[in-house]
Amino acid sequence: MSPLVVQQLPMAKDFTSFLSLEGAARKKSPLKGLLRFMQGDMISLGGGLPHPSTFPFYSLSAEIKGMGPQLSPVTTPVPVDLTKPQEQQKAIHGEVVTVPHGPQANKVESLSTSLQYGIGTGIKALREFCKEHVATMHGPKYQDWDVVLSAGNTDAYSKVIPMLCNRGDTILVEEWTYPTALETLEPLGVNHAPVRMDGEGMSAVALKEVLDNWGSTPDQANVAKPKVVYLIPTGQNPTGATMSIQRRKDIIRVAQEHDLILIEDDPYYYLQFFVGEDQKKKTEGQGQDNGNNGWMPSLFSMDTDGRVIRLDTFSKTLAPGCRVGYMSMNAHFCSILQYHNEVTIQQPSGFSQGLLAEMLVNHWGQEGYKRYLTENVRTEYLYRSRHLQAAFKKHVNGKYASFIEPSAGMFLWIRVHLEEHPRYGKVKDNALMLELFNKCIEHNVLMVPGWQFSCKPKPADIDPSDLLGSWYDEAATYMRATFAYATFDQMEEAIARYGEALNAVFAA
C-alpha cells in the first residue's frame, strides 16, 4: 500500500509592498517584548502592572442560555421550537457563568489576568477559541495565517485602512455601502471609487472593468490604481445581497489578476437564512455545492495567497456592547495590527473577554456556539425577515415599491418606482424621494434614506441634522428598512404606515 500523501498548504505571499507609510512604520513595542521572559522562575520588577488585589471585583457572573452540545442530566434546556420566532418561544433554562478573581482549576483566564494589561492579540483562551472557530468554519488554504482580537469590526476596519492606505490613495467599494466605512476614509485622506452591484452584491465583471480601464479618464489620470477593495459579501448593508459561491470565486480571481487586497467585512455571515437543507434547495440546479455544511464559503476560505483580510464580530451573534471581534489574515499583517492595538485599545475590554472566554470555552464549546448560531441567531432573523416581507406584500402597493428578497443580514432594500409617479419627469427624482421621506416622518415610520449609502460625494456643507430638507443623490431611489429590532407587531404597523405614506405621495 502506498503511503498517504498529505498535501502541504502554501505559505502566504509577501505583501510588504502593500503597506502604507504608517503600516510599515509600526514596530513591536520593546516594553511588550519583555513579556517573553515572564515564564518559569522569573521574578519581574519590570512592568508597571497594577496589583490584582486592588481590583475591586471578587468575580463576574452572568446567566446564559444553555447551548452546550451535551445536555446536563440535571439541567435540561427547553427544546427550541424552530417553527416559531423567539418572541413566542419559552425561555431556555440558563447556566451561570462565573469568572473568578484568581486562577482556578477548570477555568480560563481569571479576572486578575483578563483585567490586567496584556498584549494586543487579546487574552489567550478567547483568541485560541476564535482561531479554532475560523479554522473549522473557513479552513484557510495557506499555512501562516493568524487571528487578532478587535473591539468590533468598526475598530478593526479603522486600523486596517491606515495599515494599507496613504493619504491620497483610493480604495474600491460597492456602489451602495455602509456609511461608516466611507466616513472613516475621509479624515484619513483616502478616496473611494464605486463598483457596480447586482443582486449578488459587487459585480466581478464590473470590478475587472474598473481596474482594466483605470487611468483612462481625466480625473484618474494622475491617481494611482487602487490596490484595496472593501466589500460586505453576505447580507450586504444596505442591500441585503449575498454573493453566490461562483461570484466569490470570480472576485478572488480578479483580485489575483490585479494583485489586490480584499477587506472582507462579514458581520452578517451567521445571519444566513438558507442553511443545510434549505441551502441545498436554494442552489439546486445552479451547479453549486451548499458550502460549508450550509454556510456559504467565505472569501477567506478561498484565498491561497494571504490577500484577504477577514473581519468578524460578536456584535451580531452575541451582543454589540461586548465590543469584541476578531480579524483573520496573513501573520505579517496580524503582527502589525497587534502593534496598533498595543498603542490604542491595548485589547478589548477585559470584562467582555473574560466572560466570553468562560462561556465559549468551558460552557458552549465550538459545537455549542455553532448550535447557538443556527438555532438562535439564524432562526430569529429568518422569522423576522419573513414577517417584514409578508407585511410589505400585505400593506404596500407593488406598483409603487418593491424589494429583492434578502438571503442573509438584517435589511430590506426598498426601491421606489418613481417612474409610476404622476409627476415623474416633471420633478427631480430626489425631490420626490425627499417628499416621501417627509411623508413617512409624518406617518411616524422611520427608514434610512437611500442617499446615505451612496458613494457619490456629499456636499462639503452638508448638515446631518437637516434630513427633512435635502436628498443628496438623485439616483438614490431607495430606502432601507430593518427587521432586526422592532417587535413583530411594530413591524406590521410600521409597514402599514409606510404603505399609507407611499399611497399619499403617489396620489399627489
Summary of the structure (lengths in Angstrom):
residues: 508
radius of gyration: 24.6
end to end distance: 81.5
largest distance: 82.8
contacts: 1601
relative contact order: 0.13
helix: 40%
strand: 16%
